[in-house]
Amino acid sequence: MKYGYYPGCSLEKNAASYDMSAKAVARPLGIEFQELQDWNCCGASEYISINRVAAYSLVARNLSLAETQLEKGTDLVAPCSLCFLNLTKADQYMQEDAPLSAKVNTALNAGGMHYDPGSIHTRHLMHIITEDIGLDEVAARVIRPLTGLRVAAYYGCLIVRPGFQSKFDNFEYPTSLDRLMKVCGAQVVDFPLRAHCCGGHMTQISQPVALELIRRLLENAAEYKADVIVTLCPMCQLNLDVYQADVNKYFKTNYNIPVLYFTQLMGLAFGLSAQELGIGKEFIDPRPALAKIGVEVPPPEEPKPKKPSKEELPMPRMPEES
């Protein structure tokens, strides 16, 4: 099966292991990715509320590239939940709002581009694996089951709602990731906060609020004795992994739960090595948890990246919307 592929900015840097593992598990499943050439950031920040036309023009440029580069009828895959949301939302709003669509295309026309709303169907990576490939096909590729590994499946708040273009899963209690992990052999624990927010960019705005949101998720996973939290969103992975030490310091707790991508655990079940899947660069060491299933993770060759700061994430000054 062939799909367009929009990696987004995160998968080029802090979530590079997600990109590695996504491509690694795609091969045995017969998935072929065609990465968009010259793609740009989806604008994953709050500036979409400051200048709507500029924001949707930025997103629609990627949709225009997909419309031009992909064979007609080819779906576009976005592994990042926020990229998935922004691409589908921009497309849906352009379909519903003719004046907005006209303004966006005026901006695109300045660069010799155009987008016909509704021509590109954007999907999340997890959706194509569970729906197009199917759980039976995934199960057939499992040669090293994740037997004995207690997994908390964390969806985050972006992928299941508001559900632009198509319904992904139940809005309040999704189960697709649970089912995927089960066919990989994992013991999926109950995780009532599976679709609650991780705080998103709140770590750069109000750390006390962000840390409380993260603490609730960690506490819920710990309450059900999860060995690992598995997610499908770079922002969720970053917040739960990078800020776990800050949560412990702020709340005097002692959480130590590794946070991995679903593609990484799938890859392990497929018999791939930790190195092939980018495992070992996390802030919370996954080795004790993965030792339960006989997986050895070598120590990282490079130092772990430092935590992002407000100074390193400046917000661009946007022009006034016309």
N, C-alpha and C positions, 0 to 999 in steps of 0.2 A: 504494500500500500504506500502511495506517495502523498506527501503532505508538504505544504509550505512551512517554513520554520522561522519564527521570530524569537530570537533568544532574549532580547532586551538587555539593558545595561548591566543588571545584577549578575547575569550569567557569564559576563565577561570578566568579572572581578571577584567580589565577595562570594558569589554563588557559582563559581567556576566548576565546583564539584557536581553541582546539579546538571550543568551542561554536559560534563564528561559522562556522568552516569545515565543521563537521558539517552545520549547517543549510543552508549554501550548496551543498554537493554533493548534499544530499537532494532539493532542488527539481528539478534536471534528471533525477534518477533516479526521480521519481514517488513519493518517500517523504514521507508526511505524519506529522508528530510532534504528539502531544497531550501537552503537558507536564503532569505531575501538579501539582495545586494544593495548596499548603501542605506540600510535601515537606520533609523534614528530613535532617540529616547521617546518613550510614550508619554513623558511628562508626569511621571509618578510622584506628584506632590500636590499641595493644596492650591497651587496657582490656577488650577482649573476654575476656581471660584472667583478669581480676580479678573481674568480675561478669557471669556468663554470661546470667542472666535479664534484667538491665538492658540488656546489649548487644543481645541478640536482640529485645527489646521495641522498642528504638530502630529497628532495621532493619525489623522486622515492621510498624511503623506505616506505613512507605512502601508495603509490600505490601498493607496494608489499604486505603490510599488508592487504590492501583491497582485493587484488587478492586471498589471502590465506583465509581470514576470511569470506568474503561475498559469498553467493550463486551465482553461475554463472548467469550473466545477471542482477544482482542487481546494480543499479546506486549508486554512492557515492555523498552525499550532503555536500556542504561546504557553510555555511551561510556567512562567511567572503569573501568579494569580492577579496581581495588579495590572500587568500588561494585558492579560486576558480581559479584565474588567474594562480597562480604558478603550481597548480596540472595539469591543462589542458595544460599549455604551456610546462611543462616538458614532459608530455606524447606525445604531438604532435612533439616536437623536437626529442625525442627518436625514433619515428616512421620514421621521415624524415632523420635522421642522424645516419647511422649504426655505424660509429666509436664512436660517442658520446654514443650511446646505449651500445656498448660493454664495454666502459670505466666505465660507470655507473654500469653496472651489475658486472664488476670485483670488484668494490668497495662494492656492495651489497653482493657479494659472500663471502667476507671476514667475513661477519656476518651471513653466512648461508642463504642468501636471494637472490631472483631473481625477476625481473619484466619483463613480456612479454608486450612490448609496444602495446597500443590499447585495452588491455583487460578490462580496467576500464573506464567507462564513468562518468566523474565528472560533477555535475550540481550545480547551485546556488539554494538556498532555494526558492527564489522568483520565479524561473523558474518552479519548480515542483508544486508550489501552483497555479500559473496562467495557466500552460499548462496541467499538469497531473490531478490535482484536478479540476481545472476550476472555473471560476468566478461565475457560477450559483450555484455551491456547496457552495462556500464562502458566497454568498448572502443568501442562505438558512439557514446559521448558525447565521446570524445577528439578534440579539434581542434588541440591544441598538444602533441604527444608530448614526453615528457621525454628525448628522444634525447640520448645522450652524458652524462647525469647518472648518476654511479656512486652507488648507494644501498645502504646496509647496513640490512636490515630487522630491527628489534629488537622482539621480542615481550614481553620481560620474563618474570618467573617466575609471575605470577598468572593470566594469561588461559588458559593451556593446562593447568594442573593446580591442584587435583586433579580438575577437570572435573565439578562438581556439575550435575545435571539433564541435561546432554548433553555429549558429547565435542566440543570445539571444533576441535582439531587434534592432530597428533602431539605427545605430551608432551615429547619430547626434541629433536625436530627439526621444528618446524612449518614449513609452506611457504605458507600461505594469503596472508600479507602479501607474500611474494616474488612470488607469481603475480599479485596485484593490481597491484603496482608494475610488473611486466613488461607488462601490458596497457595501462598508462599510458605505456609507451615507455621506462621507465628501464632502465639496465643494473644489474641487481641482482648485487651481489658476494657471494661466499661470506662467511658470518659465523658461524663455529662457536659463538660464545657468545650466539647469538640468544635463547636462553631462560634465560640466567643472570640472577641477581639484580643489581639496581642498587644495593642497599643499603637501599632504602626509607627508613624513619625513622632509620636508623643514623647519619645525618649529625647528628642531635640527641643521640645517645647516645655514640658513639665515632667521631670523625672519622677517625682513622687507619684503622680497619677499613673505613669507608664509602669513603674516598678510594681505597683499594686495590681495592675492588670496582669502582668507577667507572673507575679506571685500566685495569684488565684489559679492560673493554669498549671504551674508547677506543683502546687499543693494538691490539686485534683489528680494529677498523674501519680504523684507520690502516694496519695491515699489508696489508689488501686494497685500500688506496688509495680508500676511500670518500670521496665529496665531501660526503655528508650522511648522517646517521643518521635513519631515519624510525621513529617509534614510535606506539603506540596507548594509552599510559598517561600521565596527567599527572604522576605521581610519577617515572616513568622520565625523562620529558622534563625535568622540573625538575632532577633530580640530575645528569644528563649535561650539561645546558646551564649551569645556575647554578654548579655546583661544578667545572667544567672548569678554570677559572683556579686554583682551590685545588689541584687535582691537579698542574697544571704547577708551581706554587710548591713543593709538598711533595716531588715526585719529580724536580724539575729537568727536566721534559719541555716539549714545545712543541706540544701538541695544539691544533688550531683547527678542530674539526669541528662545523658547525651541526647542531642537533637539531630536527626538525620533525615535526608530526603527519601521519599518512598522509592525512587528509582535506585537508590543505593542499596536498600534492603532487597529489592527485586533482583538486583545484580548479584548480590551475595547468594540468593536462592538459586540463581542461574549458574552458580559455580564460578563467577568472576572474582578476581582478587580485590582486596581493599584498595590497592594502588590504582587499579583500573577504574575504580569508582570514586576516586578522590577522597577516600575516607582517611582521616588522620590529621586533618587541618582544623578540626573543630576546637573551640575553646574548652568545652567539657570533654574529657578523654572518653572515647567510646570503647576502649580496649577491654575494660572489665566486663561490660555488657556483652560484647561480641565474643568474648572468650567462652561464653555459655554455649555458643553454637560452633565452637571450634575454629573461629576466624582469628587469625593473627594480623594485627595492624602494626606495621613498623612505625617507629617514631618519625615525626615530620622532619624532612631534610631542611626546610626553611623555617624561620621563626614565624609564629602566628601573627596575622595582621593585627595592628592596634585597633582599638575601638574607635569608631567615628565620633568626631566632636562637632559642636555647632559651628566652630570656625572652619572646619573642613567641608561643611555642607552649606555654603552660602546660597540664599535664595536669590535668583535673578530678578532684576528690576524689569517688570513687564510694561509695555506701552498701554495707554488707556484704550479701552475697547471703543471702536467707532460704531 
